[in-house]
Amino acid sequence: MYIHAFALRWRPDADESRKRQARAEIRGFQGRIEGLLETYIGTNSSPRGQGHELGCVMKFTDRAAYEA
């Protein structure tokens, strides 16, 4: 298994509609990317988040699937 984690900062002009769309598009990779097993998305509430508001984790079968 290979785990890919990433965090996003929103542009100052990103409204809630655009944020929802981005979340939906990330979730939409599930079932479309071969080897992508699970996708998790959530709001980062850590005071140490350095402005990153959205956190994501994707689990792949292996590194080769991630890189493809």
N, C-alpha and C positions, 0 to 999 in steps of 0.2 A: 504494500500500500504506500502511496505517496500523498502527502498532505500539503496543500498550497493555501497559505493564509495571506490576506491583504486587507489594508484599511484605506478608506477614502476620505478626502476632504472635499466638501462641496464648494463650488465657486460661489462667491457672494451673491450672484444673481440667480442662483438655483432656487426655484420655488418648490413647494411641496408636490406639485404635479410632476415636475421633472424628477424629483427624488423617487417618487413612487414608480415612475417609468424605468429609471435606472435599476431599482430593485427587481422589478418584473423581468427586465432583460437579463440580469444576472441569473435569476432563477430559471429563466428560459433555456439556459445552456443545458440544464438537466434533461437527459433524454435525447439531446442533439449532439453531444460530444461523446464519442466512443471512449469508454473507460472511466467516465466521470460517474462515480458511485453516489455521492451525496453532496449537497450544497446547503450551507447554513449562512444566513444573513441576519445581522442584528445591529442595533444602535449601540455605539460605544459610549458608555457613561463614565469611563474612568477619568479621574482628574489628571491622570498622567497621559492622556490620549493625544496631546500635542496638536489639537485641532482636528484630529481624525474622528469623524462622526459616525462612520459606517464600517463595520467589521464583517469580513467574509471568510469562510473556510470552505475549501473544496477538497473532497477525498477522491483520489484516482486509484485505479488498480495498481499502477506502478509509474515510475518516472517517465517511461517512454510514452505512456498515454497522456500524461501531463504535457510533455514537450510537443506531442503531435497536435 
